[in-house]
Structure formats: C-alpha cells, structure tokens
Amino acid sequence: MNLGLPLVTKIDTVLLRVQNLESATEWYTRVLGFKPIYTDREERLVVLAVGTETSLTLHEQRSNRATMTHQIPRCYPIFYTPDIEATHERLETMGVDVQPISGEDGETRWFAFRDGEGNYLEICHYETSE
C-alpha cells in the first residue's frame, strides 16, 4: 500500500436517485443538454456526460433498497481510486466502517462507507486507458 498517494484521485460521478428513469433522462438531455454515455437497463441507470470528467448518474429509486442500516440518500458523490483494495484496507485500518467491495474483477468495483458525520459515500474503481 502506497501511503504517499491520495486515496482517491477524482469525483467520478454524482448519483441522483430519480422516480422515472426515462422521463428524468429526457429532461436532463433536453433541458441541460447532457449526453447519455452509458445505460444499464437491468440496474435502471443512465450516466450522462456533463462536460468534464465528472458525470451525473441517474439511478431509478427502488422502494426497499437500503444499506449500512440507513437509507441510501437521493444524491451522493462517488469517488474514484486507482487501487480499490488498498483504499478499502486503509480506510478500515483508520477505523472507518466500510462495506465489503462489490462488483467483479474487470468491471466496476465499489464499496460504501460513511464519513464522520454519517454522510453516505462510495468509492469505485474501473480500468481506464490512462
């Protein structure tokens, strides 16, 4: 584990929970001009390019989805890390209550945790061409 590097290198996306994915996608594309860059119909989410490297992810609300014994908020940041295992381990050693890493190798992997005030946050990792 390299302690000299920051744990996260950017805000990857801001996730916004919506009631109706299709109408929300239509609104953000028509009104704000955002362009869909990824769609997952099974997970009911659309990632929109905002004009920078940080995107907006619309995720259709599921009525009974909860984690870490608290409801997931409607909007929260997802940070990106180049090393998900080392970041997870380091937060754990710092006493942060982290959830297990989700996702498969070669795909997006992530985990949830809460900050010192109880705010819900996620950190993700995926392979990049950089």
NUTOR-663083 format. One record per atom (N, C-alpha, C): residue number from 0; residue in one letter; z, x, y. Coordinates in Angstrom, 2 decimals, padded with zeros to 5 digits, m for minus. Each point is the difference from the previous one (the first is absolute). Example, Ala and Ser with C-alpha at 12.3 -4.5 7.8 and 13.67 -1.06 7.14 Angstrom:
2
<0; 'a'; <007.80; 013.19; m005.69>>
<0; 'a'; <000.00; m000.89; 001.19>>
<0; 'a'; <000.00; 000.90; 001.20>>
<1; 's'; <m000.72; m000.35; 001.05>>
<1; 's'; <000.06; 000.82; 001.19>>
<1; 's'; <000.73; m000.77; 001.09>>
//
This chain:
130
<0; 'm'; <000.00; 000.86; m001.18>>
<0; 'm'; <000.00; m000.86; 001.18>>
<0; 'm'; <000.00; 000.89; 001.23>>
<1; 'n'; <m000.94; m000.23; 000.89>>
<1; 'n'; <m000.11; 000.78; 001.23>>
<1; 'n'; <000.80; m000.69; 001.10>>
<2; 'l'; <001.11; 000.59; 000.38>>
<2; 'l'; <000.86; m000.62; 001.01>>
<2; 'l'; <m000.49; 000.28; 001.42>>
<3; 'g'; <m000.99; 000.90; 000.16>>
<3; 'g'; <m000.51; 000.32; 001.32>>
<3; 'g'; <m000.99; m001.02; 000.53>>
<4; 'l'; <m000.61; m000.78; m000.86>>
<4; 'l'; <m000.99; m000.98; 000.43>>
<4; 'l'; <000.66; m001.35; 000.28>>
<5; 'p'; <m000.58; m000.78; 000.90>>
<5; 'p'; <000.53; m001.36; 000.20>>
<5; 'p'; <m000.20; m000.82; m001.28>>
<6; 'l'; <000.90; m000.93; m000.24>>
<6; 'l'; <m000.13; m000.86; m001.18>>
<6; 'l'; <m001.21; m000.90; 000.09>>
<7; 'v'; <m000.27; m000.52; 001.18>>
<7; 'v'; <m001.15; m000.87; 000.20>>
<7; 'v'; <m000.88; 000.60; 001.09>>
<8; 't'; <m001.31; m000.26; m000.09>>
<8; 't'; <m000.93; 000.62; 000.94>>
<8; 't'; <m000.67; m000.98; 000.94>>
<9; 'k'; <000.14; m001.30; m000.28>>
<9; 'k'; <m000.59; m000.99; 000.90>>
<9; 'k'; <000.48; m001.39; m000.40>>
<10; 'i'; <m000.22; m000.97; 000.91>>
<10; 'i'; <000.16; m001.40; m000.38>>
<10; 'i'; <m001.34; m000.40; m000.58>>
<11; 'd'; <m000.02; m000.34; m001.27>>
<11; 'd'; <m001.24; m000.35; m000.68>>
<11; 'd'; <m000.49; m001.37; 000.42>>
<12; 't'; <000.89; m000.99; m000.04>>
<12; 't'; <m000.37; m001.37; 000.33>>
<12; 't'; <001.22; m000.76; 000.48>>
<13; 'v'; <m000.23; m001.07; 000.70>>
<13; 'v'; <001.06; m000.95; 000.31>>
<13; 'v'; <m000.36; m001.26; m000.77>>
<14; 'l'; <000.92; m000.47; m000.83>>
<14; 'l'; <m000.24; m001.15; m000.83>>
<14; 'l'; <000.51; m001.26; 000.70>>
<15; 'l'; <m000.86; m001.00; 000.04>>
<15; 'l'; <000.35; m001.27; 000.63>>
<15; 'l'; <m000.17; m001.10; m001.03>>
<16; 'r'; <001.07; m000.72; m000.29>>
<16; 'r'; <m000.06; m001.11; m000.96>>
<16; 'r'; <m000.59; m001.22; 000.71>>
<17; 'v'; <m000.94; m000.65; m000.69>>
<17; 'v'; <m000.68; m001.16; 000.56>>
<17; 'v'; <000.09; m001.16; m000.99>>
<18; 'q'; <m000.17; m001.22; 000.51>>
<18; 'q'; <000.05; m001.18; m000.85>>
<18; 'q'; <m001.33; m000.25; m000.71>>
<19; 'n'; <m001.12; 000.28; 000.69>>
<19; 'n'; <m001.33; m000.24; m000.57>>
<19; 'n'; <m000.86; 001.22; 000.28>>
<20; 'l'; <m000.31; 000.76; m001.06>>
<20; 'l'; <m000.71; 001.26; 000.15>>
<20; 'l'; <m001.38; m000.17; 000.62>>
<21; 'e'; <m000.73; m001.01; m000.44>>
<21; 'e'; <m001.37; m000.18; 000.50>>
<21; 'e'; <m000.01; m000.33; 001.48>>
<22; 's'; <000.84; m000.94; 000.43>>
<22; 's'; <m000.01; m000.36; 001.42>>
<22; 's'; <000.56; 001.13; 000.87>>
<23; 'a'; <000.98; 000.73; m000.50>>
<23; 'a'; <000.54; 001.12; 000.77>>
<23; 'a'; <m001.05; 001.11; 000.13>>
<24; 't'; <m000.70; 000.29; m001.09>>
<24; 't'; <m001.06; 001.02; 000.05>>
<24; 't'; <m001.09; m000.40; 000.98>>
<25; 'e'; <m000.38; m001.26; m000.04>>
<25; 'e'; <m001.03; m000.50; 000.91>>
<25; 'e'; <000.46; 000.16; 001.45>>
<26; 'w'; <001.25; m000.33; 000.29>>
<26; 'w'; <000.52; 000.09; 001.36>>
<26; 'w'; <m000.01; 001.45; 000.50>>
<27; 'y'; <000.54; 000.92; m000.80>>
<27; 'y'; <000.08; 001.40; 000.43>>
<27; 'y'; <m001.38; 000.64; 000.14>>
<28; 't'; <m000.97; m000.42; m000.81>>
<28; 't'; <m001.35; 000.56; 000.13>>
<28; 't'; <m000.73; m000.63; 001.19>>
<29; 'r'; <000.14; m001.31; 000.19>>
<29; 'r'; <m000.71; m000.69; 001.08>>
<29; 'r'; <000.63; 000.29; 001.36>>
<30; 'v'; <001.32; m000.11; 000.10>>
<30; 'v'; <000.66; 000.10; 001.30>>
<30; 'v'; <000.21; 001.46; 000.43>>
<31; 'l'; <000.48; 000.84; m000.91>>
<31; 'l'; <000.31; 001.38; 000.36>>
<31; 'l'; <m001.08; 000.99; m000.41>>
<32; 'g'; <m000.98; m000.43; m000.79>>
<32; 'g'; <m001.10; 000.87; m000.39>>
<32; 'g'; <000.32; 001.01; m001.08>>
<33; 'f'; <001.12; m000.18; m000.71>>
<33; 'f'; <000.34; 000.91; m001.09>>
<33; 'f'; <m000.98; m000.19; m001.16>>
<34; 'k'; <m000.26; 001.07; m000.74>>
<34; 'k'; <m000.94; m000.04; m001.11>>
<34; 'k'; <000.73; 000.17; m001.32>>
<35; 'p'; <m000.26; m000.90; m000.98>>
<35; 'p'; <000.61; 000.17; m001.33>>
<35; 'p'; <m000.53; 001.28; m000.66>>
<36; 'i'; <000.91; 000.83; m000.52>>
<36; 'i'; <m000.41; 001.22; m000.69>>
<36; 'i'; <000.43; 000.00; m001.46>>
<37; 'y'; <000.86; m000.94; m000.39>>
<37; 'y'; <000.44; m000.10; m001.39>>
<37; 'y'; <000.52; m001.41; m000.23>>
<38; 't'; <m000.38; m000.58; m001.13>>
<38; 't'; <000.49; m001.34; m000.38>>
<38; 't'; <000.46; 000.04; m001.45>>
<39; 'd'; <001.16; m000.58; m000.26>>
<39; 'd'; <000.51; m000.16; m001.37>>
<39; 'd'; <000.33; m001.48; m000.18>>
<40; 'r'; <m000.90; m000.71; m000.63>>
<40; 'r'; <000.17; m001.45; m000.17>>
<40; 'r'; <001.17; m000.33; m000.92>>
<41; 'e'; <000.25; 000.83; m001.00>>
<41; 'e'; <001.11; m000.24; m000.92>>
<41; 'e'; <001.34; 000.12; 000.70>>
<42; 'e'; <000.16; 001.04; 000.81>>
<42; 'e'; <001.24; 000.21; 000.75>>
<42; 'e'; <000.05; m000.83; 001.28>>
<43; 'r'; <m001.13; m000.62; 000.37>>
<43; 'r'; <m000.12; m000.83; 001.19>>
<43; 'r'; <000.28; 000.81; 001.26>>
<44; 'l'; <m000.78; 001.10; 000.17>>
<44; 'l'; <000.15; 000.80; 001.21>>
<44; 'l'; <m001.36; 000.50; 000.49>>
<45; 'v'; <m000.06; 000.23; 001.31>>
<45; 'v'; <m001.18; 000.57; 000.65>>
<45; 'v'; <000.50; 001.08; 000.96>>
<46; 'v'; <m000.63; 001.18; m000.06>>
<46; 'v'; <000.31; 001.08; 000.93>>
<46; 'v'; <m001.08; 000.01; 001.07>>
<47; 'l'; <000.44; 000.01; 001.26>>
<47; 'l'; <m000.92; m000.04; 001.13>>
<47; 'l'; <000.05; 001.31; 000.79>>
<48; 'a'; <m001.17; 000.54; 000.33>>
<48; 'a'; <m000.08; 001.18; 000.86>>
<48; 'a'; <000.31; m000.43; 001.42>>
<49; 'v'; <000.88; 000.75; 000.65>>
<49; 'v'; <000.43; m000.34; 001.34>>
<49; 'v'; <m000.62; 000.94; 001.03>>
<50; 'g'; <m000.65; 001.06; m000.44>>
<50; 'g'; <m000.62; 000.94; 000.91>>
<50; 'g'; <000.65; 001.37; m000.02>>
<51; 't'; <001.09; 000.14; m000.70>>
<51; 't'; <000.68; 001.28; m000.18>>
<51; 't'; <000.21; 000.19; m001.49>>
<52; 'e'; <000.71; 001.02; m000.39>>
<52; 'e'; <000.25; 000.17; m001.43>>
<52; 'e'; <001.09; m000.95; m000.53>>
<53; 't'; <000.73; m000.65; 000.88>>
<53; 't'; <000.97; m001.01; m000.43>>
<53; 't'; <m000.70; m001.34; m000.08>>
<54; 's'; <000.18; m000.70; m001.11>>
<54; 's'; <m000.66; m001.29; m000.21>>
<54; 's'; <001.01; m001.14; 000.10>>
<55; 'l'; <m000.54; m001.21; m000.05>>
<55; 'l'; <000.81; m001.21; m000.08>>
<55; 'l'; <m000.29; m000.65; m001.35>>
<56; 't'; <001.03; m000.24; m000.79>>
<56; 't'; <m000.16; m000.64; m001.30>>
<56; 't'; <000.53; m001.42; 000.08>>
<57; 'l'; <m000.87; m000.97; m000.26>>
<57; 'l'; <000.40; m001.40; m000.09>>
<57; 'l'; <000.31; m000.30; m001.46>>
<58; 'h'; <001.18; m000.50; m000.28>>
<58; 'h'; <000.43; m000.28; m001.38>>
<58; 'h'; <000.53; m001.42; m000.06>>
<59; 'e'; <m000.61; m000.81; m000.82>>
<59; 'e'; <000.39; m001.40; m000.07>>
<59; 'e'; <001.42; m000.12; m000.56>>
<60; 'q'; <000.83; m000.73; 000.70>>
<60; 'q'; <001.41; m000.20; m000.35>>
<60; 'q'; <000.13; m000.71; m001.34>>
<61; 'r'; <000.86; 000.51; m000.82>>
<61; 'r'; <000.35; m000.67; m001.26>>
<61; 'r'; <001.41; m000.54; 000.17>>
<62; 's'; <000.20; m001.23; m000.35>>
<62; 's'; <001.25; m000.69; 000.32>>
<62; 's'; <001.24; 000.62; m000.63>>
<63; 'n'; <m000.11; 000.62; m001.18>>
<63; 'n'; <001.20; 000.48; m000.67>>
<63; 'n'; <000.04; 001.51; m000.13>>
<64; 'r'; <m000.73; 000.72; 000.83>>
<64; 'r'; <m000.06; 001.45; m000.11>>
<64; 'r'; <001.17; 000.63; 000.77>>
<65; 'a'; <000.85; 000.69; m000.70>>
<65; 'a'; <001.14; 000.68; 000.63>>
<65; 'a'; <000.18; 001.36; m000.67>>
<66; 't'; <000.60; 000.91; 000.72>>
<66; 't'; <000.29; 001.31; m000.57>>
<66; 't'; <001.26; 000.53; 000.66>>
<67; 'm'; <000.65; 000.90; m000.68>>
<67; 'm'; <001.20; 000.65; 000.52>>
<67; 'm'; <001.03; m001.05; 000.42>>
<68; 't'; <000.07; m001.10; m000.69>>
<68; 't'; <000.93; m001.11; 000.22>>
<68; 't'; <m000.13; m000.67; 001.36>>
<69; 'h'; <m001.01; 000.33; 000.77>>
<69; 'h'; <m000.26; m000.64; 001.29>>
<69; 'h'; <m001.47; m000.39; 000.05>>
<70; 'q'; <m000.31; m001.03; 000.73>>
<70; 'q'; <m001.40; m000.37; 000.19>>
<70; 'q'; <m000.74; 001.13; 000.70>>
<71; 'i'; <m001.24; 000.21; m000.40>>
<71; 'i'; <m000.85; 000.96; 000.68>>
<71; 'i'; <m000.39; m000.62; 001.34>>
<72; 'p'; <000.13; 000.74; 001.10>>
<72; 'p'; <m000.35; m000.56; 001.30>>
<72; 'p'; <m001.49; m000.28; 000.11>>
<73; 'r'; <m000.37; m000.77; 000.98>>
<73; 'r'; <m001.40; m000.37; 000.20>>
<73; 'r'; <m000.83; 001.17; 000.51>>
<74; 'c'; <000.61; 000.98; 000.64>>
<74; 'c'; <m000.75; 001.12; 000.56>>
<74; 'c'; <000.84; 001.27; m000.15>>
<75; 'y'; <m000.61; 001.07; m000.51>>
<75; 'y'; <000.71; 001.26; m000.15>>
<75; 'y'; <m001.01; 001.14; m000.12>>
<76; 'p'; <000.41; 001.23; 000.38>>
<76; 'p'; <m000.91; 001.14; m000.13>>
<76; 'p'; <000.01; 000.54; m001.43>>
<77; 'i'; <m001.13; 000.57; m000.37>>
<77; 'i'; <m000.12; 000.74; m001.25>>
<77; 'i'; <m000.41; 001.41; 000.38>>
<78; 'f'; <000.87; 000.97; m000.27>>
<78; 'f'; <m000.27; 001.39; 000.33>>
<78; 'f'; <m000.79; 000.64; m001.14>>
<79; 'y'; <m000.73; 001.05; 000.33>>
<79; 'y'; <m000.76; 000.76; m001.01>>
<79; 'y'; <000.68; 001.35; m000.22>>
<80; 't'; <000.07; 000.42; m001.27>>
<80; 't'; <000.50; 001.32; m000.33>>
<80; 't'; <m000.98; 000.71; m000.92>>
<81; 'p'; <m000.17; 001.31; 000.16>>
<81; 'p'; <m000.89; 000.73; m000.90>>
<81; 'p'; <000.62; 000.25; m001.37>>
<82; 'd'; <001.33; m000.18; m000.14>>
<82; 'd'; <000.67; 000.24; m001.29>>
<82; 'd'; <001.05; m001.08; m000.24>>
<83; 'i'; <m000.39; m001.04; m000.72>>
<83; 'i'; <000.88; m001.17; m000.19>>
<83; 'i'; <001.25; 000.34; m000.80>>
<84; 'e'; <m000.14; 000.82; m001.04>>
<84; 'e'; <001.17; 000.32; m000.83>>
<84; 'e'; <001.03; 000.82; 000.78>>
<85; 'a'; <m000.46; 001.03; 000.72>>
<85; 'a'; <000.92; 000.84; 000.77>>
<85; 'a'; <000.68; m000.80; 001.11>>
<86; 't'; <m000.75; m000.88; 000.65>>
<86; 't'; <000.56; m000.82; 001.07>>
<86; 't'; <001.05; m000.95; m000.55>>
<87; 'h'; <m000.31; m000.64; m001.13>>
<87; 'h'; <000.94; m000.91; m000.66>>
<87; 'h'; <001.28; 000.74; m000.36>>
<88; 'e'; <m000.16; 001.16; m000.62>>
<88; 'e'; <001.16; 000.80; m000.43>>
<88; 'e'; <000.84; 000.44; 001.20>>
<89; 'r'; <m000.66; 000.44; 001.07>>
<89; 'r'; <000.74; 000.47; 001.17>>
<89; 'r'; <000.79; m001.12; 000.65>>
<90; 'l'; <m000.60; m001.18; 000.14>>
<90; 'l'; <000.74; m001.14; 000.57>>
<90; 'l'; <001.19; m000.37; m000.88>>
<91; 'e'; <m000.22; 000.04; m001.31>>
<91; 'e'; <001.10; m000.31; m000.92>>
<91; 'e'; <001.15; 000.99; 000.17>>
<92; 't'; <m000.32; 001.29; 000.10>>
<92; 't'; <001.06; 001.00; 000.16>>
<92; 't'; <000.71; m000.13; 001.34>>
<93; 'm'; <m000.65; m000.64; 000.98>>
<93; 'm'; <000.62; m000.23; 001.30>>
<93; 'm'; <000.83; m001.29; 000.01>>
<94; 'g'; <000.10; m000.66; m001.15>>
<94; 'g'; <000.82; m001.20; m000.10>>
<94; 'g'; <m000.70; m001.29; 000.38>>
<95; 'v'; <m001.32; 000.05; 000.15>>
<95; 'v'; <m000.76; m001.21; 000.33>>
<95; 'v'; <m000.20; m000.80; m001.28>>
<96; 'd'; <000.22; m001.31; 000.06>>
<96; 'd'; <m000.20; m000.89; m001.14>>
<96; 'd'; <m001.50; m000.31; m000.12>>
<97; 'v'; <m000.68; 000.78; m000.83>>
<97; 'v'; <m001.43; m000.16; m000.18>>
<97; 'v'; <m000.30; m000.78; m001.27>>
<98; 'q'; <m001.05; m000.79; 000.04>>
<98; 'q'; <m000.47; m000.71; m001.17>>
<98; 'q'; <m000.87; 000.93; m000.84>>
<99; 'p'; <m000.22; m000.32; m001.27>>
<99; 'p'; <m000.87; 000.84; m000.83>>
<99; 'p'; <m001.43; 000.04; 000.55>>
<100; 'i'; <m000.70; 001.07; m000.30>>
<100; 'i'; <m001.40; 000.13; 000.41>>
<100; 'i'; <m000.83; m000.98; m000.80>>
<101; 's'; <m000.86; m000.76; 000.67>>
<101; 's'; <m000.91; m000.96; m000.63>>
<101; 's'; <m001.42; 000.53; 000.07>>
<102; 'g'; <m000.86; m000.54; m000.85>>
<102; 'g'; <m001.41; 000.38; 000.00>>
<102; 'g'; <m000.29; 001.05; m001.05>>
<103; 'e'; <m001.28; 000.15; m000.28>>
<103; 'e'; <m000.46; 000.92; m001.03>>
<103; 'e'; <m000.56; 001.28; 000.62>>
<104; 'd'; <000.08; 001.12; m000.76>>
<104; 'd'; <m000.63; 001.24; 000.46>>
<104; 'd'; <m001.48; m000.25; 000.23>>
<105; 'g'; <m000.55; 000.58; 001.06>>
<105; 'g'; <m001.40; m000.17; 000.34>>
<105; 'g'; <m000.26; m001.22; 000.86>>
<106; 'e'; <001.03; m000.83; 000.21>>
<106; 'e'; <m000.10; m001.17; 000.86>>
<106; 'e'; <001.07; 000.13; 001.08>>
<107; 't'; <000.11; m000.99; 000.85>>
<107; 't'; <001.06; 000.03; 001.01>>
<107; 't'; <001.34; m000.15; m000.69>>
<108; 'r'; <000.94; 000.88; 000.35>>
<108; 'r'; <001.37; m000.07; m000.50>>
<108; 'r'; <000.92; m000.15; 001.20>>
<109; 'w'; <001.12; m000.69; m000.16>>
<109; 'w'; <000.88; m000.27; 001.13>>
<109; 'w'; <001.41; m000.27; m000.49>>
<110; 'f'; <000.93; 000.05; 000.94>>
<110; 'f'; <001.36; m000.44; m000.26>>
<110; 'f'; <000.59; m000.56; 001.28>>
<111; 'a'; <000.99; m000.85; m000.17>>
<111; 'a'; <000.67; m000.65; 001.13>>
<111; 'a'; <001.39; 000.60; 000.18>>
<112; 'f'; <000.49; m000.09; 001.21>>
<112; 'f'; <001.36; 000.41; 000.33>>
<112; 'f'; <000.39; m000.66; 001.31>>
<113; 'r'; <001.24; 000.16; 000.40>>
<113; 'r'; <000.46; m000.55; 001.28>>
<113; 'r'; <000.58; 001.13; 000.84>>
<114; 'd'; <m000.20; m000.14; 001.31>>
<114; 'd'; <000.57; 001.01; 000.90>>
<114; 'd'; <001.49; m000.26; 000.20>>
<115; 'g'; <000.62; 000.79; 000.88>>
<115; 'g'; <001.44; m000.10; 000.22>>
<115; 'g'; <000.46; m001.33; 000.55>>
<116; 'e'; <m000.92; m000.79; 000.60>>
<116; 'e'; <000.34; m001.32; 000.51>>
<116; 'e'; <m000.44; m001.12; m000.92>>
<117; 'g'; <m000.54; 000.36; m001.17>>
<117; 'g'; <m000.42; m001.01; m000.96>>
<117; 'g'; <m001.43; m000.46; 000.13>>
<118; 'n'; <m000.80; 000.64; 000.85>>
<118; 'n'; <m001.40; m000.38; 000.15>>
<118; 'n'; <m000.81; 000.42; m001.21>>
<119; 'y'; <m000.85; m000.90; m000.49>>
<119; 'y'; <m000.84; 000.24; m001.16>>
<119; 'y'; <m001.16; 000.92; 000.38>>
<120; 'l'; <m000.21; 001.05; m000.80>>
<120; 'l'; <m001.08; 000.96; 000.21>>
<120; 'l'; <m000.64; 000.34; m001.34>>
<121; 'e'; <m001.23; 000.47; 000.03>>
<121; 'e'; <m000.65; 000.50; m001.21>>
<121; 'e'; <m000.65; 001.33; 000.31>>
<122; 'i'; <m000.14; 000.82; m001.04>>
<122; 'i'; <m000.77; 001.24; 000.06>>
<122; 'i'; <m001.02; m000.06; m001.12>>
<123; 'c'; <m001.24; 000.38; 000.31>>
<123; 'c'; <m001.07; m000.03; m001.00>>
<123; 'c'; <m000.67; 001.36; m000.12>>
<124; 'h'; <m000.77; 000.15; m001.08>>
<124; 'h'; <m000.84; 001.17; m000.21>>
<124; 'h'; <m001.26; m000.44; m000.71>>
<125; 'y'; <m001.11; 000.58; 000.40>>
<125; 'y'; <m001.30; m000.18; m000.68>>
<125; 'y'; <m000.78; 001.26; 000.24>>
<126; 'e'; <m000.95; 000.28; m000.86>>
<126; 'e'; <m000.83; 001.19; 000.16>>
<126; 'e'; <m000.92; m000.17; 001.18>>
<127; 't'; <m000.12; 001.05; 000.80>>
<127; 't'; <m000.90; m000.01; 001.15>>
<127; 't'; <m001.00; 001.15; m000.17>>
<128; 's'; <m001.04; m000.05; 000.78>>
<128; 's'; <m001.02; 001.05; m000.06>>
<128; 's'; <000.31; 001.13; 000.98>>
<129; 'e'; <001.14; m000.06; 000.65>>
<129; 'e'; <000.36; 001.02; 001.01>>
<129; 'e'; <000.45; 001.28; m000.67>>
//
